[in-house]
Amino acid sequence: MPFRKLKITILAYTEGLHGKWLFTEIRAIFSRRYLLQNTALEIFMANRTAVMFNFPDAATVKKVVHCLARVGVGTNFGLPQTRRISLASPKQLYKASSMTQRWQRREISNFEYLMFLNTISGRTYNDLNQYPVFPWVITNYESEELDLTLPSNFRDLSKPIGALNPKRAAFFSDRYETWEDDQVPKFHYGTHYSTSSFTQMWLLRIEPFTTFFLNFQGGKFDHADRTFSSVSRAWRNCQRDTSDVKELIPEFYYLPEMFVNSNNYNLGVMDEGTVVSDVELPPWAKDPEEFVRINRLALESEFVSCQLHHWIDLIFGYKQQGPEALRALNVFYYLTYEGAVNLSSISDPMLREAVESQIRSFGQTPCQLLIEPHPPRSSAMQVTPLMFTEQMQQDVIMVLKFPSNSPVTHVAANTQPGLANPAIITVTANRLFSVNKWHGLTGHQGSSVQDQQYQLPVEIDPLIASNVGMHRRQITDLLDQSIQVHSQCFTITADNRFILLCGFWDKSFRVYSTDSGKLTQIVFGHRDVVTCLARSESYIGGDCYVLSGSRDATLLLWYWNGKHNSIGENPGKEFVTPRAILTGHDCEVTCASVCAELGLVISGCTEGPCLIHSMNGDLLRTLAAPEGCVRPRIVQASTEGHCVVYYDKGHLCLFSVNGKLLAHKNMEENVKAMLLSRDGQYLLSGGDGGVLSVWQVHDLKQLFTYPGCDAGIRSMAMSHDQRCIITGMASGSIVLFYNDFNRWHHEYQTRY
């Protein structure tokens, strides 16, 4: 045993280790600070795991980065995937990234942009001392109704929390001016807006934070007034108490469970003998889900969008330190800033421990990202003027009829910029596929249609149109006779180059080239016929997860290697092994969805409930549906953590990712296809009635129906820019609809 020489006390920590991580699954590597020293690394994996390591010194960090995969900080921020980028400073990452421009152009939300700034400035979920920091944005926690069109309900984001109340601001200003201590530089605030104890307090009701909090408090809960028990009281304290200048954490904008003392575990009792209660919410929020939804709506509102750069200046920017911080009433205790102390130069272990302890308790200011004012966001009016004008867009853009007349049971629209062959790929019930070139909606972007040379958005596959190379487009391999071909029998890789198909009598699923039509791989793993396939979002290079569900009641999670264009690491290897085996169903799996961003798999079977698994194969949740909801047919998961499930006989249910039923609706038609918008706010559905409908996800309210088609809808896809919906019809054609989600956006609805 190699561990025998280790102390027993050390061995205790190895119990909870995850084991090993594959180099090929490392997606991003960030340099990190630990206790203000640049000695740590955070490594992000493809399956949503993130691990942080602290090393003895910065030189070791450099050595480790040079031994790991060359992935940079991932692909999300428009930065090259080099080791140099992993070792770059936060300032350099900020400058080189395209995210600020994307935020200004409103391609990403305020939430996404704040997460980006937190991530590159060193904030991480893996270190409570440097937890991501988010702003308070709403000021009204007392009213029965909250009007998000009133400026008075929004906080002034150009001021730090400590300067919002003039009386308290005067107190802090006076403290700075009258401070006399040769050892400690002047400051406005002795406490920080983000510390590990604040994070534990906000998240007191969920593990592992409950345990952290109890350890921190010596095993007991504090008095109710001193713990987080009311949102309005927490806000009031941040306005009045001179030792409270707390900002929020991201969970306020996405995690309703943090406000509830769940019955899953006993939180214990406080000294006074009262059990920790649920958090008291404002009157305008009927439940935690509603509170989070409205808080998020406020964060994404125009009032916040046009002020957010001021808050960024205070937390991450030029008002963070120096004369500008002084002017903005934004100076904190000196040990919260980077460069305030060099721990490696302190040789006395007791003194070093004391300084480390001080850093831990005082909080840490994020790394400074910019030393000039942050640019403002472009107004919604500039970026999407169509959103504020009556659009004269026709609803149906074009209809494309295929000669086969076989129902179009699968549609994929990989049309993202930079793709070598953007195309709409269709597959019919008789397994004839076509690769139809995508030209985009050039004629549908504005009013000057006549000025542009008009070109149809989709060009039919020449091999199908000419009928010459039809054999290259026909998959003739025999399916099991009992299989009914449906949309989830297929999945297409993100580069449009391969089709994966299931339902074969030999219990395999197979990979075909869309170019040559040839079979390129047969994958075995199940003990019965494979009934459905799904794939996750793709990483750069085309890597993604592929999920297969079977009559053997299991699901297998596979890794698609974009470099080798095959399932598994080694091309040509006869047997490939799945990354995870997901069990828990008792009968045939009928539908499934995999979301790599959340690290979750959601699946349904012919009898019994839908299940949520982690991508490691752990069974996490059962989705308990209302009575009458049986036989799930379609499942969809949004990156916002919502699961939409369509059951037989027209039942549609919305669940939170933690298994809570949020809404239930009876649909009038038999739905065959569903699709969520990228932000998870809207749901598209279509079925036997041939009507395409748009629904608001949070309450399943119908917002819009397109003119009915003369055949049933069998499948559905959306172009990358979400402006075009493509439906596959039972009559063997595809219909393209013009779409603009902005027309249902809160700003548009309330202000224009």
Secondary structure, 3 states (H helix, E strand, C coil): CCCCCCCHHHHHHHCCCCCCCCHHHEEEEEEEEECCEEEEEEEEECCCCEEEEECCCHHHHHHHHHHCCCCCCCCCCCCCCCHHHHCCCHHHHHHHCCHHHHHHCCCCCHHHHHHHHHHHCCCCCCCHHHCCCECCCECCCCCCCCCCCCHHHECCCCCCHHHCCHHHHHHHHHHHHHCCCCCCCCCCECCCCCCHHHHHHHCCCCCCHHHHHHHHCCCCECCHHHCCCEHHHHHHHHHHCCCCCCCECHHHHCCHHHHCCCCCCCCCEECCCCECCCCECCCCCCCHHHHHHHHHHHHCCHHHHCCHHHHHHHHCCCCCCHHHHHHCCCCECHHHCCCCCCHHHCCCHHHHHHHHHHHHHHCCCCCCCCCCCCCCCCCHHHHCHHHHCCCCCCCEEEEEECCCCCCEEEEEEECCCCCCCCEEEEEECCCEEEEEEECCCHHHCCCCHHHCCCCCCEECCHHHHHCCCHHHHECCCCECCCCCCCHHHEEECCCCCEEEECCECCCCEEEEECCCCCEEEEECCCCCCEEEEEECCCCHHHCEEEEEEECCCCEEEEEEECCCCEECCCCCCCCCCCCEEECCCCCCEEEEEEECCCCEEEEEECCCCEEEEECCCCEEEEECCCCCCCCEEEEEECCCCEEEEEEHHHEEEEEECCCCEEEEEECCCCEEEEEECCCCCEEEEEECCCCCEEEECCCCEEEEECCCCCCCEEEEEECCCCCEEEEEECCCEEEEEECCHHHHCHHHHHHC
